[in-house]
Amino acid sequence: MVYPSFDAILQSVATSPDLENLEALLCIDDTQQMEKLFSLARNIRDVTSGKRMVLRGLVEFSNYCRNTCFYCGLNRTNASVSRYRLSEEEILACAHDIAAQGIGTIVLQSGEDAFTSLYLSKIVEKIKDRYNLALTLSVGERPASDYRDWKLAGADRYLMRIESSDKKLYESIHQGRTLSSRITCLDVLRDLGYQVGSGIMVGFPGQTVSHIAQDIKFFCERDFDMIGIGPFIPHEQTPFRSSPGGDLLLTLKTIALTRITTKNAWIPSTTALGSLDRDCRLDGLQAGANVIMPNFTSLSCKKKYEIYPNKEGSNMRGSESLASLSSLARSAELVVDGSRCDSLKKSYIQNL
């Protein structure tokens, strides 16, 4: 039997994301092969999306959550969390700071809180009216009517990580949640005209490279506009407290293969990558990522939004400076781009 060469497998997944080949590439440990993988990912990113590091300002406006996810420090059973909700005025002040820095996108993120649709609609309308920022929401599973209200109010994008596209694995890390419900929400968001993002953790209990390969294929089939991938980081106040953290190299290989197969999705070098023993966001950029999300949440609340411990930026006053972000971009041989940077996917462009 003749086995295909590494180069042949690598070129093959760039045109057809075969599960067997994806698994093989996720398992490589040869330094030269990994550099070929990362180099191809960078080249595809630069050709399809430009040699740029896109900035999107993050505001974590509530850490209340109704869910009991076994990996997340915000889970509703964690009595040690100091809960908060930013006021409308505080959120608008964060939006002002983001616009003042020349960043064209605001990302409003929260736990799956019980606020009303009207509450968030008013905030979205005021941000769009005052600052004309591209506006991304990440507030979890909600009724279709809420998604519709927020789209009419001016929201442009929605992020909802899938964490796993495998039904049994998904349900093994969530209590009272189903994969089918998650996918239904993603379908509704797409039908309403949102630019839609998803993503996964790498290395949580029970996950295998076969699961990750399946997730990458899922990303391709759904043609997501944005895809977030970061390592699993255990939190002391969760059932997964004693589990090992996700492997950095496997995370980087997952980013690279997601870039190679999805081509022009916006892929952040996530906060989780910046929260390991060292700041690994440069590694993420060198593996094909092209988005950084500086955190504009106030310092007092930043520390309380602890999905995982030692979150990058939680001890910083305010957000990172443009100088430090420009330095990060230069190290990755990219230029900073603060513009709104809408989806590059054909499905979005054709609907404009």
Backbone torsions as a table, in degrees:
resi	resn	phi	psi	omega
1	MET	NA	135.3	180.0
2	VAL	-97.8	121.5	179.8
3	TYR	-92.8	137.4	179.1
4	PRO	-65.6	150.5	179.0
5	SER	-74.5	164.4	177.0
6	PHE	-56.8	-45.8	-178.1
7	ASP	-61.4	-38.4	-179.7
8	ALA	-67.0	-40.8	178.1
9	ILE	-64.2	-42.7	-178.8
10	LEU	-62.3	-45.0	179.1
11	GLN	-68.3	-31.2	-179.5
12	SER	-65.6	-45.2	-177.2
13	VAL	-68.9	-20.2	178.1
14	ALA	-68.5	-22.1	179.7
15	THR	-111.6	-25.8	-179.0
16	SER	-148.7	106.7	-175.4
17	PRO	-75.5	74.3	178.1
18	ASP	-69.9	134.7	-175.4
19	LEU	-60.6	-42.4	-178.6
20	GLU	-62.8	-42.2	179.1
21	ASN	-69.4	-38.1	176.7
22	LEU	-61.3	-43.5	178.0
23	GLU	-61.5	-43.1	-179.7
24	ALA	-60.3	-42.0	-178.6
25	LEU	-72.8	-31.9	176.3
26	LEU	-66.4	-22.5	-176.5
27	CYS	-94.7	-3.7	-177.4
28	ILE	-65.4	144.7	176.3
29	ASP	-132.0	3.8	177.4
30	ASP	-76.1	129.6	-175.6
31	THR	-59.6	-44.2	-178.6
32	GLN	-66.5	-39.3	178.1
33	GLN	-65.4	-40.4	178.7
34	MET	-64.4	-38.5	179.4
35	GLU	-67.5	-35.5	174.8
36	LYS	-62.3	-41.4	178.4
37	LEU	-61.1	-49.3	-177.9
38	PHE	-67.7	-36.4	179.3
39	SER	-64.2	-43.3	177.5
40	LEU	-63.1	-40.9	178.8
41	ALA	-61.0	-44.1	179.2
42	ARG	-63.4	-42.8	-178.1
43	ASN	-63.7	-42.4	179.2
44	ILE	-65.7	-41.9	176.6
45	ARG	-58.6	-47.7	-174.7
46	ASP	-65.1	-37.0	-179.3
47	VAL	-73.6	-42.4	-173.7
48	THR	-87.8	-26.7	-172.8
49	SER	-125.3	-8.7	-178.1
50	GLY	92.6	156.1	-179.6
51	LYS	-85.2	71.6	-174.4
52	ARG	-140.3	152.3	174.4
53	MET	-111.9	106.6	-173.5
54	VAL	-82.3	136.9	178.5
55	LEU	-103.7	137.0	175.1
56	ARG	-137.4	122.6	-174.1
57	GLY	-80.3	124.7	-175.6
58	LEU	-99.4	135.0	173.5
59	VAL	-128.9	115.1	178.9
60	GLU	-93.9	95.0	-164.0
61	PHE	-92.3	-9.2	175.6
62	SER	-158.2	137.1	175.8
63	ASN	-110.2	14.7	170.8
64	TYR	-73.0	141.1	178.7
65	CYS	-149.8	138.1	-179.2
66	ARG	-89.9	-3.9	-172.1
67	ASN	-95.9	163.6	175.3
68	THR	-125.2	67.0	178.1
69	CYS	-80.9	133.3	-168.5
70	PHE	-74.3	-6.0	-177.4
71	TYR	-111.2	-9.0	-167.3
72	CYS	-106.7	130.2	179.5
73	GLY	-68.7	-13.9	178.4
74	LEU	-87.9	2.4	-176.2
75	ASN	-54.0	147.0	-169.9
76	ARG	-64.7	-19.2	-179.9
77	THR	-85.1	-5.2	-178.7
78	ASN	-82.0	96.3	-176.9
79	ALA	-73.9	-10.7	-178.2
80	SER	-83.8	-8.9	-179.9
81	VAL	-73.8	133.4	171.9
82	SER	-89.6	104.5	-171.8
83	ARG	-77.6	149.1	178.1
84	TYR	-150.5	156.2	166.8
85	ARG	-134.7	127.5	175.1
86	LEU	-70.3	143.9	174.9
87	SER	-74.5	165.8	176.5
88	GLU	-56.8	-42.1	-179.6
89	GLU	-63.3	-39.2	179.6
90	GLU	-67.4	-38.8	178.3
91	ILE	-66.4	-42.2	179.0
92	LEU	-65.1	-33.5	176.8
93	ALA	-65.6	-38.5	176.0
94	CYS	-64.4	-41.2	178.4
95	ALA	-61.9	-39.5	177.6
96	HIS	-60.7	-44.5	-179.3
97	ASP	-63.9	-39.4	179.4
98	ILE	-64.4	-47.5	179.2
99	ALA	-62.8	-38.9	-179.3
100	ALA	-64.5	-26.2	177.9
101	GLN	-84.3	0.2	179.2
102	GLY	78.5	21.0	178.3
103	ILE	-95.1	131.0	-170.3
104	GLY	-93.5	0.0	-178.7
105	THR	-132.5	135.1	171.0
106	ILE	-112.4	137.1	176.8
107	VAL	-114.5	114.5	177.5
108	LEU	-96.7	113.7	-175.2
109	GLN	-123.0	144.6	176.4
110	SER	-152.2	169.8	164.6
111	GLY	-67.3	175.9	178.9
112	GLU	-78.9	77.1	-175.6
113	ASP	-80.1	168.0	-176.1
114	ALA	-102.2	24.1	178.9
115	PHE	-66.4	159.2	-178.0
116	THR	-80.2	159.5	175.6
117	SER	-60.7	-40.2	-177.8
118	LEU	-63.4	-39.8	178.8
119	TYR	-54.2	-49.9	-177.1
120	LEU	-75.5	-32.6	178.5
121	SER	-59.4	-42.6	-179.8
122	LYS	-63.6	-39.9	179.6
123	ILE	-66.6	-44.5	178.5
124	VAL	-58.8	-46.5	-179.1
125	GLU	-60.1	-42.7	-178.0
126	LYS	-69.1	-39.1	177.7
127	ILE	-63.8	-44.2	-179.4
128	LYS	-65.7	-39.4	-178.3
129	ASP	-69.4	-43.4	-174.7
130	ARG	-82.2	-36.2	-168.9
131	TYR	-123.2	-12.6	178.3
132	ASN	51.0	41.2	177.5
133	LEU	-85.6	148.1	164.9
134	ALA	-63.9	137.3	-171.3
135	LEU	-124.6	122.0	178.5
136	THR	-109.4	135.1	174.6
137	LEU	-110.0	145.9	173.6
138	SER	-146.3	84.0	-175.3
139	VAL	-129.3	13.7	171.2
140	GLY	88.3	-159.0	-176.1
141	GLU	-80.6	126.2	-179.6
142	ARG	-140.0	165.0	175.1
143	PRO	-61.4	151.4	179.6
144	ALA	-56.4	-32.9	-179.1
145	SER	-63.9	-35.4	177.5
146	ASP	-66.1	-46.3	178.0
147	TYR	-58.2	-39.6	179.2
148	ARG	-65.7	-44.3	179.4
149	ASP	-59.3	-44.3	-176.4
150	TRP	-71.1	-32.5	175.9
151	LYS	-66.8	-43.1	178.4
152	LEU	-65.4	-29.7	179.1
153	ALA	-74.9	-16.9	176.2
154	GLY	126.2	0.5	178.9
155	ALA	-63.7	140.9	-176.2
156	ASP	-105.0	-35.9	-170.0
157	ARG	-136.7	159.8	178.4
158	TYR	-144.2	131.7	177.4
159	LEU	-108.0	128.9	175.7
160	MET	-146.9	100.6	-178.3
161	ARG	-68.2	142.0	-178.9
162	ILE	-88.9	-28.0	-178.0
163	GLU	65.3	-39.5	170.5
164	SER	-160.4	137.7	176.7
165	SER	-91.4	4.4	176.2
166	ASP	-94.8	123.4	-173.6
167	LYS	-56.8	-50.6	-176.8
168	LYS	-66.1	-41.8	-179.6
169	LEU	-66.3	-41.9	178.0
170	TYR	-56.3	-48.0	-176.0
171	GLU	-73.9	-16.2	177.3
172	SER	-77.1	-15.0	-178.4
173	ILE	-114.4	2.5	178.1
174	HIS	-130.1	144.7	174.5
175	GLN	-104.4	123.2	177.4
176	GLY	72.1	20.6	178.0
177	ARG	-125.9	147.7	-179.6
178	THR	-123.4	150.9	176.6
179	LEU	-64.1	-38.0	-177.9
180	SER	-62.0	-37.3	177.6
181	SER	-64.4	-41.2	179.5
182	ARG	-62.2	-46.9	-178.0
183	ILE	-66.3	-37.2	176.4
184	THR	-58.9	-43.9	178.6
185	CYS	-61.5	-43.2	179.2
186	LEU	-61.7	-39.0	178.0
187	ASP	-65.0	-43.6	179.4
188	VAL	-61.8	-45.1	-179.9
189	LEU	-59.3	-43.7	178.7
190	ARG	-64.0	-44.1	-179.4
191	ASP	-62.4	-30.8	-180.0
192	LEU	-79.9	-6.5	176.5
193	GLY	95.6	10.7	174.2
194	TYR	-69.9	150.0	159.9
195	GLN	-78.5	125.3	-166.9
196	VAL	-114.3	134.2	177.1
197	GLY	-123.0	153.6	176.1
198	SER	-144.5	-163.2	-179.9
199	GLY	161.0	179.7	-177.4
200	ILE	-142.7	161.6	162.4
201	MET	-90.0	153.9	176.6
202	VAL	-116.8	123.9	172.3
203	GLY	101.6	12.9	179.5
204	PHE	-78.1	162.0	-175.1
205	PRO	-56.1	130.8	177.8
206	GLY	93.8	-16.8	-177.9
207	GLN	-78.6	139.6	176.5
208	THR	-122.5	171.5	176.7
209	VAL	-64.8	-27.2	176.4
210	SER	-64.2	-40.8	176.2
211	HIS	-62.4	-43.7	-177.8
212	ILE	-64.9	-42.2	176.8
213	ALA	-58.8	-42.2	177.6
214	GLN	-62.3	-39.1	178.4
215	ASP	-64.2	-42.6	179.3
216	ILE	-61.8	-42.1	177.4
217	LYS	-63.8	-38.3	176.0
218	PHE	-60.2	-43.8	177.9
219	PHE	-58.4	-42.7	-178.7
220	CYS	-65.5	-44.8	-177.7
221	GLU	-65.0	-34.8	-178.0
222	ARG	-86.5	-14.5	176.9
223	ASP	54.2	49.8	-178.0
224	PHE	-63.3	147.4	178.1
225	ASP	-77.9	-33.4	179.3
226	MET	-135.5	144.5	180.0
227	ILE	-141.3	119.5	180.0
228	GLY	-104.7	130.8	-178.2
229	ILE	-135.6	124.1	179.3
230	GLY	-145.2	163.5	179.7
231	PRO	-74.8	146.0	170.9
232	PHE	-66.4	130.6	176.7
233	ILE	-124.2	116.1	-176.1
234	PRO	-67.9	142.5	178.2
235	HIS	-113.0	138.5	-174.4
236	GLU	-62.0	-27.6	-176.5
237	GLN	-100.6	39.4	177.3
238	THR	-137.7	162.4	176.3
239	PRO	-62.0	-19.7	-178.7
240	PHE	-94.7	19.2	-173.8
241	ARG	-57.2	-33.2	-174.8
242	SER	-96.4	2.6	-178.6
243	SER	-79.3	147.6	176.5
244	PRO	-67.6	150.8	177.5
245	GLY	-72.3	164.9	179.5
246	GLY	-67.4	147.9	-178.4
247	ASP	-77.0	130.8	-177.4
248	LEU	-62.1	-47.8	-176.4
249	LEU	-65.0	-38.0	177.3
250	LEU	-65.1	-37.8	176.6
251	THR	-62.1	-44.5	-179.1
252	LEU	-66.5	-38.9	176.7
253	LYS	-64.8	-35.8	177.7
254	THR	-66.1	-42.6	176.2
255	ILE	-59.9	-47.8	-177.2
256	ALA	-61.4	-45.0	-179.1
257	LEU	-69.6	-31.8	174.9
258	THR	-66.1	-41.1	175.9
259	ARG	-63.5	-47.1	-176.3
260	ILE	-61.9	-37.9	-175.1
261	THR	-88.5	-30.7	-178.4
262	THR	-97.7	-11.8	174.8
263	LYS	68.1	-81.0	-167.6
264	ASN	-114.3	26.7	172.2
265	ALA	-69.4	150.5	171.2
266	TRP	-80.9	121.9	-174.9
267	ILE	-123.6	112.9	179.6
268	PRO	-75.7	147.5	162.3
269	SER	-86.2	102.8	-160.0
270	THR	-71.9	161.4	174.7
271	THR	-57.0	-35.4	178.7
272	ALA	-60.5	-37.3	176.8
273	LEU	-65.0	-27.6	178.4
274	GLY	-86.6	2.7	-173.3
275	SER	-115.6	15.4	177.9
276	LEU	-87.0	-164.5	-179.1
277	ASP	-59.3	-25.9	172.1
278	ARG	-139.0	166.1	178.0
279	ASP	-75.1	110.4	-175.7
280	CYS	-103.7	18.6	-179.1
281	ARG	-66.5	-31.1	175.2
282	LEU	-62.8	-40.6	177.3
283	ASP	-58.9	-41.1	178.6
284	GLY	-62.4	-42.8	177.7
285	LEU	-63.6	-38.5	-179.5
286	GLN	-74.2	-11.8	175.3
287	ALA	-96.6	2.9	175.0
288	GLY	118.0	-2.6	176.7
289	ALA	-71.4	162.8	-178.1
290	ASN	-150.6	18.3	178.6
291	VAL	-132.7	139.6	171.5
292	ILE	-126.1	138.8	-176.3
293	MET	-118.5	85.8	176.0
294	PRO	-61.6	140.9	-172.2
295	ASN	-94.4	119.9	-178.7
296	PHE	-103.5	9.5	175.0
297	THR	-67.0	145.1	178.9
298	SER	-60.3	150.1	-175.1
299	LEU	-56.7	-42.1	-177.0
300	SER	-61.6	-35.6	-180.0
301	CYS	-88.2	-29.2	178.3
302	LYS	-54.0	-41.3	-178.8
303	LYS	-67.8	-24.9	-175.9
304	LYS	-88.3	-14.3	179.5
305	TYR	-90.5	69.2	-170.1
306	GLU	-104.3	79.4	173.6
307	ILE	-62.6	-39.3	174.4
308	TYR	-140.3	161.0	-175.0
309	PRO	-75.5	159.7	175.1
310	ASN	57.1	38.5	-177.5
311	LYS	-60.6	133.5	-179.3
312	GLU	-54.1	131.5	176.9
313	GLY	87.4	-6.1	-174.6
314	SER	-70.7	-17.1	178.6
315	ASN	-106.2	8.0	-179.1
316	MET	-92.0	144.1	174.3
317	ARG	-83.5	116.5	-178.1
318	GLY	72.9	-158.7	-178.4
319	SER	-97.5	169.9	174.9
320	GLU	-62.2	149.3	178.9
321	SER	-77.0	154.9	176.1
322	LEU	-63.0	-28.6	178.5
323	ALA	-64.9	-45.1	-179.7
324	SER	-68.3	-36.6	177.9
325	LEU	-68.5	-37.8	176.8
326	SER	-64.3	-37.3	177.5
327	SER	-64.2	-41.2	177.2
328	LEU	-61.7	-43.8	179.6
329	ALA	-62.3	-44.3	-180.0
330	ARG	-61.5	-38.9	179.5
331	SER	-62.6	-29.0	178.6
332	ALA	-93.0	5.1	-178.2
333	GLU	59.9	41.9	177.5
334	LEU	-125.7	167.7	174.0
335	VAL	-114.1	148.3	179.4
336	VAL	-72.6	134.5	177.0
337	ASP	-129.0	112.5	-179.8
338	GLY	-96.2	1.7	-178.0
339	SER	-70.3	171.1	-171.2
340	ARG	-67.9	-26.9	172.3
341	CYS	47.5	70.1	177.6
342	ASP	-68.5	174.5	-179.0
343	SER	-55.5	143.5	175.5
344	LEU	-100.8	4.1	-177.6
345	LYS	-72.9	141.3	-179.2
346	LYS	-57.4	-39.0	-177.1
347	SER	-61.5	-34.6	178.0
348	TYR	-76.2	-47.1	-176.7
349	ILE	-61.2	-40.5	-178.4
350	GLN	-66.4	-22.9	-178.9
351	ASN	-90.9	-2.7	-179.6
352	LEU	-69.0	NA	NA
